[in-house]
Amino acid sequence: MAAGLVISAPASGVGKTTLTLALARAWRNRGLNVQCFKSGPDYIDPAFHAAATGRASVNVDSWAMDGAAIMHLVSRGADADVVLAEGSMGLFDGVAARGVSGSGATADIAQMLGWPVVLVIDPSGQAQTAAAIAAGLRDYRAGVRVAGVVLNRVASPRHEDLVRRALSDAGIAVFGALPRHAEISLPKRHLGLVQAEEQAEIGKLIDEAARFVAEHVDLDAVLRSAAGWSPQPAANGLNVAPPGQRIALARDAAFSFVYPHMLEAWRAAGAEILPFSPLADEAPDASADVCWLPGGYPELHAGKIAAHARFRSGLRGFADTRPVHGECGGYMVLGAALTDADGVRHEMAGLLGLETSFAKRRMHLGYRLAELAAPMPGHRVGARLRGHEFHYSTILAQPDTPLAVVHDATGAVIAETGSRRGHATGTFFHLIAEDR
């Protein structure tokens, strides 16, 4: 039987990912089999989880996925000793209008699975108030149980003592307290953490985090607080169709944002994935029947992409006869041009008329529900697709026929409709699942 826990916090940036990785590696070092998940649409953290545990991690999302899909995904943890679900943002942070099975909040997953929550609390600039915050989270919603807290970035032994006493008075267990430790800080960029595959020293960093946390946190007490959990293997509850039988998938540092559950669902349906690297000036495999360009960081590599004639001509030739789809960064590369943060305009593939600029930065963030006005690879006209958008580009031109009517999580229609022209389609949102 596995032991299930949710790692959450009052807010982003408190240390959830670091604690999750450290606990996972520390327990793995003890010989336990650890499975991680990520609550919410973060597509970067699962790769860190895999580096820490040696097991693939996937996203579970209560706004975009129904209960059957979530249970199907978490059932992979049935053979583990410990299962950790890392939350996103604060414990109860989600959208106002419920989605398929919830608001997208980490609390939805904790309640659905019956797993206790370990809170990461950063008491910087406060003392007893940290206990009030923890108590408020504990009492906010029936059905969500807080097992205890780990304090992060405590300033001194006296500071730690003040916070511990207040938490004890509130009846909240303290599993440990972590002093500031710069050596385990994960590097960041504008869309979140620098990806695990880009960090050559990620294994050493996780090892140091595990050593540090094991020194300051009662690992046995945390493990005892977990809920026993023994799911039945679930039938395939994912509603994700592959875009083709043989999928040419752009995959490198510029095209790296792919939800792991999407690739798994494609393979489970019998599709073959044929990776290629635009940054290595590679064209999509000629034997593929569809090409998919995921998001990533094309804005950091725009000059190289523009200079790679073999990739661009190969992509255009592919699109003469077969579908090509781009998500977010991939959509931008399918467009006419991308202006980088320095104001330099770079020609892209030109399969769509989209022009975007990072010189005029504006954050686009949130869930998206799109109703297709035309088919796109794997999905029919009228399909309702749930996804998530996160980028800083500004649209300078989006002249092609809209691909979909797109709403945000409040139901408001947004301008990022996606585009279609010939065999090319693109969206700013990253697909998570199709409504049944």
SULMO-V749363 format. One record per pair of residues at least 6 apart in sequence whose ideal C-beta (glycine too) atoms are under 7 Angstrom apart, sorted by sequence separation. I is the first residue (numbers start at 1). J is the second residue. D is the distance in Angstrom with one decimal. If there is no record, write none. Layout:
# SULMO-V749363
I/J/D
I/J/D
This chain:
# SULMO-V749363
28/34/5.2
50/56/5.5
77/83/4.0
102/108/3.3
154/160/4.5
188/194/6.5
196/202/5.2
267/273/6.8
276/282/4.3
318/324/6.2
332/338/5.3
339/345/4.8
340/346/6.6
375/381/5.4
379/385/6.3
407/413/5.8
408/414/5.5
9/16/5.2
27/34/5.2
38/45/4.7
50/57/5.5
101/108/6.9
110/117/5.3
123/130/3.9
167/174/5.3
186/193/5.2
187/194/4.5
266/273/6.5
276/283/6.9
284/291/4.3
298/305/6.1
326/333/6.3
372/379/6.0
374/381/6.0
407/414/6.8
418/425/6.8
419/426/5.4
8/16/6.6
38/46/5.3
49/57/3.5
94/102/6.8
95/103/5.3
138/146/4.1
276/284/5.6
326/334/4.3
337/345/5.3
338/346/5.3
373/381/7.0
405/413/6.6
406/414/5.3
418/426/5.7
7/16/5.3
94/103/3.0
95/104/5.6
121/130/5.3
137/146/6.2
151/160/6.7
276/285/6.4
315/324/6.7
337/346/6.4
372/381/5.7
418/427/3.9
24/34/4.6
60/70/4.9
94/104/4.1
164/174/5.3
263/273/6.6
324/334/6.7
337/347/5.5
338/348/5.5
372/382/6.3
406/416/6.0
418/428/6.8
38/49/6.9
46/57/3.9
94/105/3.4
274/285/4.3
337/348/5.8
371/382/6.6
372/383/4.9
406/417/5.5
7/19/5.9
24/36/5.8
46/58/6.2
93/105/5.8
121/133/6.8
151/163/6.0
336/348/6.3
405/417/6.9
406/418/6.9
416/428/4.2
7/20/4.8
36/49/3.6
46/59/6.5
60/73/5.5
92/105/5.3
121/134/5.8
335/348/5.2
371/384/5.4
372/385/6.8
404/417/5.9
60/74/6.3
274/288/5.4
334/348/6.9
336/350/5.3
403/417/6.3
404/418/5.3
58/73/5.2
91/106/5.3
92/107/5.0
119/134/5.9
134/149/5.4
333/348/5.1
334/349/5.3
369/384/6.4
370/385/4.7
402/417/3.7
403/418/3.5
20/36/6.5
91/107/5.3
332/348/6.8
333/349/5.9
343/359/4.4
402/418/6.6
403/419/5.8
36/53/5.7
160/177/4.7
334/351/4.7
335/352/5.0
336/353/5.4
341/358/4.6
369/386/5.8
370/387/7.0
402/419/6.8
403/420/4.7
35/53/6.7
41/59/6.4
88/106/6.3
119/137/6.2
149/167/6.5
334/352/4.9
335/353/6.8
336/354/6.5
337/355/4.9
338/356/5.5
339/357/3.9
340/358/5.6
341/359/6.1
401/419/6.9
34/53/4.6
38/57/6.3
40/59/6.8
87/106/3.2
247/266/6.5
335/354/3.1
336/355/5.3
339/358/6.5
368/387/5.0
400/419/3.9
401/420/5.3
35/55/5.5
37/57/6.0
41/61/5.9
335/355/6.0
339/359/5.2
368/388/6.5
400/420/6.2
401/421/6.9
36/57/4.4
37/58/6.3
38/59/4.9
39/60/5.8
40/61/6.0
184/205/6.3
335/356/6.5
367/388/5.6
368/389/5.3
398/419/6.1
400/421/4.6
240/262/6.0
279/301/5.9
332/354/6.7
403/425/5.5
37/60/5.4
149/172/6.1
151/174/6.6
154/177/4.9
238/261/6.6
255/278/6.5
331/354/6.6
366/389/6.1
85/109/5.7
148/172/6.3
154/178/6.8
184/208/5.6
242/266/4.0
247/271/5.6
249/273/5.2
251/275/4.1
254/278/6.4
291/315/6.9
332/356/4.9
365/389/6.7
403/427/6.4
24/49/6.8
28/53/6.0
148/173/3.3
149/174/5.7
150/175/5.2
153/178/6.8
154/179/5.8
183/208/5.6
184/209/4.3
240/265/3.9
247/272/7.0
249/274/6.6
252/277/4.1
254/279/5.4
279/304/6.0
364/389/5.3
365/390/5.0
91/117/6.5
147/173/6.9
148/174/6.4
149/175/6.8
150/176/5.3
151/177/4.1
152/178/4.9
245/271/5.8
246/272/5.0
247/273/5.2
248/274/5.0
249/275/5.2
250/276/6.3
251/277/6.6
252/278/6.6
253/279/6.3
364/390/6.9
21/48/5.8
25/52/4.7
117/144/6.5
119/146/6.0
148/175/5.0
151/178/6.6
153/180/5.1
238/265/4.8
242/269/4.8
244/271/6.7
245/272/6.9
247/274/6.5
252/279/4.6
278/305/6.0
281/308/4.0
283/310/5.8
291/318/5.4
324/351/6.4
364/391/5.4
376/403/6.4
389/416/6.6
17/45/5.8
24/52/4.3
117/145/6.7
121/149/4.9
123/151/6.0
150/178/6.8
184/212/6.0
241/269/6.8
246/274/6.2
248/276/6.0
250/278/5.4
252/280/6.9
283/311/5.7
305/333/6.2
24/53/5.0
116/145/4.8
117/146/5.0
118/147/5.6
124/153/5.4
242/271/3.7
281/310/4.7
282/311/6.3
363/392/5.5
373/402/6.2
374/403/6.0
85/115/6.6
117/147/6.3
118/148/6.2
119/149/4.5
120/150/5.5
121/151/5.5
122/152/5.0
278/308/6.5
281/311/5.2
284/314/6.3
362/392/6.6
373/403/6.4
17/48/6.5
21/52/4.5
63/94/6.8
70/101/6.9
116/147/3.7
121/152/6.9
122/153/5.2
123/154/6.4
181/212/5.6
283/314/2.3
284/315/6.3
291/322/7.0
298/329/4.4
361/392/4.6
372/403/6.6
373/404/5.6
63/95/6.3
111/143/4.4
118/150/6.4
120/152/5.5
127/159/6.5
131/163/6.8
236/268/6.6
283/315/6.5
290/322/6.1
295/327/5.1
297/329/6.6
319/351/5.3
362/394/5.4
372/404/4.9
373/405/6.5
111/144/5.3
130/163/5.1
134/167/6.3
278/311/4.6
289/322/5.9
290/323/4.9
291/324/4.4
292/325/5.4
293/326/4.1
294/327/5.3
295/328/3.4
296/329/4.7
316/349/6.2
371/404/5.8
66/100/4.6
67/101/5.1
107/141/5.9
110/144/5.2
128/162/6.5
138/172/6.6
284/318/5.0
295/329/4.1
298/332/5.7
315/349/5.2
358/392/6.4
360/394/4.2
370/404/4.0
371/405/5.0
64/99/6.1
65/100/5.9
66/101/5.3
127/162/4.2
131/166/3.5
135/170/4.6
178/213/6.9
295/330/5.9
298/333/5.2
316/351/6.4
358/393/5.6
63/99/3.2
64/100/6.4
65/101/6.7
127/163/5.6
130/166/6.9
131/167/4.7
134/170/6.8
248/284/3.5
258/294/4.7
294/330/5.3
302/338/5.0
357/393/6.5
370/406/4.5
37/74/6.2
62/99/6.7
63/100/6.7
107/144/4.9
135/172/6.6
248/285/4.8
257/294/5.3
293/330/2.9
312/349/5.2
356/393/4.2
357/394/5.0
391/428/6.7
128/166/4.0
134/172/5.2
178/216/5.2
255/293/5.9
257/295/3.8
302/340/4.9
356/394/6.6
368/406/5.5
369/407/4.9
62/101/4.8
63/102/6.4
74/113/6.7
127/166/6.9
131/170/4.8
177/216/6.2
255/294/5.3
257/296/5.2
299/338/6.6
356/395/6.0
357/396/5.4
389/428/5.1
62/102/3.1
63/103/6.2
123/163/4.9
176/216/4.9
248/288/3.7
256/296/4.4
293/333/5.9
298/338/6.4
306/346/4.0
356/396/6.4
368/408/6.5
389/429/4.4
35/76/6.5
45/86/6.1
62/103/6.7
63/104/3.5
131/172/6.8
176/217/3.1
246/287/6.0
247/288/6.3
255/296/4.4
293/334/6.6
299/340/5.7
305/346/7.0
306/347/5.2
355/396/4.1
367/408/6.8
388/429/6.1
35/77/3.8
62/104/5.7
70/112/6.6
175/217/5.4
176/218/5.8
246/288/4.6
254/296/4.9
299/341/6.7
306/348/6.9
355/397/4.2
366/408/5.3
367/409/4.2
387/429/3.7
388/430/5.5
61/104/6.2
62/105/7.0
175/218/5.4
246/289/5.2
247/290/5.5
248/291/4.3
249/292/5.2
250/293/4.5
253/296/7.0
254/297/5.6
303/346/5.9
305/348/6.9
354/397/6.7
366/409/5.9
387/430/5.2
245/289/5.7
250/294/6.5
253/297/6.7
254/298/4.9
302/346/4.1
353/397/6.1
354/398/5.5
387/431/4.7
388/432/6.4
35/80/3.9
67/112/6.7
244/289/4.4
247/292/5.7
387/432/5.2
33/79/6.9
34/80/6.2
39/85/5.5
42/88/5.5
62/108/3.8
91/137/5.6
175/221/5.4
244/290/3.3
353/399/4.1
374/420/5.2
385/431/5.7
386/432/5.3
33/80/4.7
34/81/6.9
39/86/6.7
62/109/6.2
175/222/5.0
243/290/4.8
254/301/4.4
353/400/5.1
386/433/5.3
33/81/4.8
34/82/4.8
35/83/4.8
36/84/5.0
37/85/4.5
38/86/5.3
39/87/4.9
40/88/3.4
92/140/6.1
253/301/6.9
352/400/5.4
32/81/4.2
39/88/5.7
60/109/5.8
92/141/6.6
243/292/5.9
376/425/4.4
385/434/5.5
386/435/6.5
32/82/5.6
34/84/6.7
36/86/6.5
384/434/6.7
254/305/6.7
325/376/5.7
383/434/5.6
384/435/4.0
325/377/4.9
364/416/6.8
323/377/4.7
27/82/5.4
198/253/6.4
379/434/6.2
118/175/6.8
370/427/6.9
299/358/4.7
370/429/6.7
24/84/6.0
23/84/6.5
195/256/6.0
332/393/6.4
368/429/4.0
328/391/5.5
20/84/5.6
40/104/6.2
364/428/6.8
354/419/5.9
20/86/4.3
39/106/4.6
150/217/5.8
352/419/4.9
17/86/6.4
352/421/5.4
16/86/5.7
39/109/4.7
351/421/6.7
16/87/6.1
257/328/6.9
352/424/5.5
354/426/6.9
351/424/3.9
255/329/6.7
352/426/5.8
2/77/5.5
255/330/6.2
2/78/6.6
7/84/6.0
12/89/5.1
148/225/6.0
2/80/4.9
3/81/6.8
9/87/7.0
11/89/6.8
147/225/3.7
2/81/6.4
3/82/5.2
4/83/4.6
5/84/5.6
6/85/4.7
7/86/5.1
8/87/3.7
11/90/4.9
2/82/6.6
3/83/7.0
7/87/6.2
10/90/5.1
250/330/6.6
2/83/4.9
6/87/6.1
9/90/6.4
9/91/6.9
243/325/6.5
8/91/4.2
290/377/4.9
334/424/5.6
334/426/5.1
331/426/3.3
330/426/7.0
331/427/6.0
331/428/6.1
8/106/4.9
324/423/6.1
6/106/6.3
323/423/5.0
324/424/5.0
325/425/4.9
326/426/4.2
327/427/5.8
328/428/5.5
19/120/5.4
322/423/6.1
325/426/6.6
328/430/6.0
6/109/6.5
319/422/6.6
327/430/5.2
6/110/4.4
16/120/5.4
118/222/6.3
319/423/4.9
327/431/6.8
15/120/4.9
319/424/5.3
14/120/5.0
15/122/6.6
14/122/4.6
4/113/6.0
6/115/5.0
8/117/5.2
116/225/5.7
5/115/5.7
9/119/6.0
116/226/6.6
4/115/3.9
5/116/6.1
6/117/4.7
7/118/5.5
8/119/6.0
9/120/4.4
10/121/6.9
116/227/5.7
115/227/5.3
5/118/5.8
7/120/6.7
114/227/5.7
115/229/6.9
10/133/5.5
10/137/6.4
19/150/6.0
244/377/6.1
243/377/3.2
243/378/3.9
295/430/5.9
242/378/5.9
15/152/4.2
241/378/4.4
14/152/6.3
241/379/6.7
82/223/6.8
82/226/6.8
51/196/5.1
83/229/6.6
44/192/5.1
47/195/6.2
48/196/4.8
44/193/5.3
47/196/4.0
42/192/7.0
47/197/6.3
44/195/5.6
51/202/5.4
51/203/6.6
78/230/6.9
78/231/5.2
52/206/5.1
51/206/6.3
78/233/6.4
75/231/5.0
74/231/6.7
75/233/5.4
75/234/4.3
71/231/6.8
72/234/4.2
71/234/4.8
72/235/6.9
72/236/5.9
72/237/3.7
18/184/5.9
71/237/6.3
72/238/6.0
18/186/6.5
69/237/4.3
17/186/6.6
68/237/3.2
69/238/5.1
262/431/6.9
69/239/6.8
259/430/6.8
257/430/6.3
259/432/6.4
25/206/5.0
29/210/6.3
25/207/6.5
26/210/4.2
21/206/5.1
25/210/3.8
22/209/3.9
26/213/6.1
21/209/5.7
22/210/4.8
26/214/4.7
73/261/6.0
22/212/6.9
23/213/6.5
18/209/5.7
22/213/3.7
27/219/6.9
26/219/5.9
240/433/5.9
19/213/6.7
239/433/5.4
240/434/6.8
238/433/6.8
239/434/4.9
239/436/5.5
23/222/6.8
191/390/6.4
59/259/5.7
58/260/4.7
59/261/6.2
190/392/6.0
57/260/6.8
58/261/4.5
56/260/6.0
43/257/4.8
46/260/5.4
43/258/7.0
43/259/5.6
3/223/6.2
5/226/4.6
4/226/5.8
3/226/3.5
4/227/5.1
3/227/6.9
3/228/6.4
4/229/4.1
3/229/6.8
1/228/5.0
2/229/5.0
1/229/6.7
2/230/6.8
1/230/4.5
104/367/6.5
99/367/6.9
95/367/6.0
99/386/6.9
64/367/6.9
63/367/5.4
97/409/5.7
97/410/5.9
95/409/3.8
96/410/6.4
97/411/6.4
64/386/4.0
63/409/7.0
41/388/3.8
69/433/6.3
65/432/7.0
64/432/4.0
65/433/5.5
64/433/5.2
61/432/6.0
43/430/6.8
41/432/6.5
